[in-house]
């Protein structure tokens, strides 16, 4: 709700699964075998949920088990929420904890969004991320833009990301879209756009040169059934 690009494509924030050393990020965006509870929708703008998920292990193994919750408040143009989650690793040092706080405010001409996120392991490795973005209606379409910054604790190997895109609605269910994104690394960092959106499967081993840059593009058609 607080990322103009959601969790799809080359433009999305890199805060889900930022990847501090030793992190277990299996549940960064989705979790298998989950059971959740949502608060009812008549609480004066307050909303929330809690979730648990099992990692398909034998009884003595806890790897990929997940617990998390979210609580927020939405009224009029304002929406703000806090979330916390934990994915268990093979050892306590490999446990990964996620925290994030997001807010949006709809001005009509633009919906402004900000997000702060932290991801850390039981061994003390930590990355924090901050995002500022907006969606802006334009005729039958919408412009989307975001800038985010990621800081590795006790290191200069940080990175940032810029993304801009446009969605053109052909009907209530069909739209054309295009996105441009660029990742810029500091120090010896090797993050690439492909790590976030295109990074599954055959391109998951792609990295940038240390301190280098990465650029991604996408064009497509979206249809909701």
N, C-alpha and C positions, 0 to 999 in steps of 0.2 A: 504493500500500500504506500510505501514511502520511497519507492524507486520508480522513476518515470518509465523504465524499461522492464519492470517486473523481474521475473527470474528466467527470462528467455533471451537468447541471442547475444550478439557481440557487444551490445550496449549496456547490459545489465551490470549492476554493482558487483564488485568482487568481494563484498563482505561475507556472503555465505561461503564458508570453506576457504578462509584467507590463508590457512596452511602454515601456522608456526611449526617449527621443527618438531617432529614426532607426533603431530596431531592425527587424530582419527576423525576423518571428515565424511564418513559414509552417509551420515544423516544431515548434511549441511542444508539441503533443500527439501529432500523427501526421505521418509523412513518407511521401511516395510513393516508389516504386521502391527500396525498402530491401532490403539484404542484411545479415543479422545472424547472430551466433554466440552460443550459450548454453553456459556451462560445464556439464559433466555434474553430475548431482545426487547424487553420492556423495563429496563433498569435505568431509565433516564439518561441514556447516552453511554453508560458504562457497558463495556463488553469484555469478554475474555474467554480463554479456553485452557485446558490442561491435556497433556498427551503422554502416553507411554508407548514404547515400541520394543519388540523383542528381536534380537539379532540373528535368529535361526542358528543357535549353537547347542551343543550338548549341555547338560545340566550344570557342569562345573565351569563352563566358560561364559564370560559376560561380555565379550567383545561385540561392539555395535549396539548394545542395549541403550535405549534413549529415554530420557524423561525431560519434560519441558512445560512451560506455561507462558501465557501472554495475558496482559490486562491493559485496557485502554479506555479512552473517553472520546466520543465523537458527538458533536452538536453543532449545527449550522455549518460554517465553513471550516471549523477546527477539528482536527483528528490527531490524537497523540497516543502512543502506546509504548509499553516496555515489555521485553520478552527475555526469557532465560532458558537455556537448554544445556544438557550434558549428554555426551556420547561416551560410553565406557570403552576403554581400550583393553589390551591383553594384560596390562599392569596399571597400577594407579598412576604411574608417571605418564602413561599414554592416554589417560582420560582427557577429554577435550570439553571445555566449558565455553558457552557462547552467551554473550549479553548484548542487547541492542536497545536503543531508544530512538524512536522516530516521531516526526510530526509533519503535518501538512496543513496548509491554509489556502483555501480557494478564494482568490480575489475576483473571480469571474473572467478577467482577461488572462489569468494564469493561475495554476495551482502550484504553489511553492512547496518544496519538500526538503527536509533535512534528516539525516540519519547519523547516529554515532554507534559504532559496534566494536566489540572486543572479543577476541578469541584467544584462549590460553590453555596450556596443557598442565598436567599434574607435575611435570618436571620444571615448570616455570617459564617456558617459552611463551611469548605473547606478541600479538599483532593487534593494533587498533586501526580502525578505518572511519573516515568521515565523508559524508556525501552531501552535496547541495545540488538540487535539480528542480526542474519545472516541466509541466505540460501546458501548452498554450493552444487553444482552439484557433483554427484558421479556416474559415469557410466550411467545406465538407470534411476537413481533415484536422490533424493535430500535430504540432511540433513538440518533440521531446528532446530534452537536453539535460546532461548531468556532468558534474565534475567531482571526482572522488580522490582522496589521498589516503595512503596506507603506510603506517609506521611500524617498523619492526623494533621491538624493545632491545635496548643496548646494542644497536647496530645502525649503520648508515645505509643499509641495503633496503631502502624504502622504494615506493613507486607511486605513480598517480595515473589516473585514467580520465580521458575526456570522451564523451559520446554525444552525438546529436543524430536525431532521426525524424522522419515524417511518416505519418499514417494517413492515408486517404480513403475515406469510407465510400465505397461504391453502393452499398445498401446497409440495412441494419445488421446484416450478418457477414458481409464480405468487405474486405479492405485490402488495399495495396500498401506496402511499407518498404522503407529503405532506412538503413542505419550506417553511420560511420563511427568508428571507435579507434582510439589510439592510446596505448600504454607507454609511459616513459619511466625507465628505471634509473635508480640512483645506485652508486657504489657498485657492488657485484651482483645486484639483483637481476634475475633473468625472467621475470613474468612476461607473458604474452597474452594478447587478446584471445588466442586459442585456449588458454587455460580456463577461460570463463565463457562458455557458450559453445565453442567448437572443440573443446578439449577432451571430449570422450572418444573412445575407440582409437582409430588409426593415427590421429594427430596428437594424442595425449603426451607424446615424448618431445614435442616441439618446445624449444626454449629460445629466448633471445640471447644475443651476446651479452655478457656481463655489463650492466650499465647501459644497454642498448634500448631500442624502441621496437614497438610492434603495432601494426595497423590492420584493422579488419573492416570488411564491408559485408552487408547483406541486403538482398532484395527479395521480396516474396509476396505471396498472396495468402491471406488468412481468411478462413471460412468457418463460421460457428454453426454446427449442426443442431 
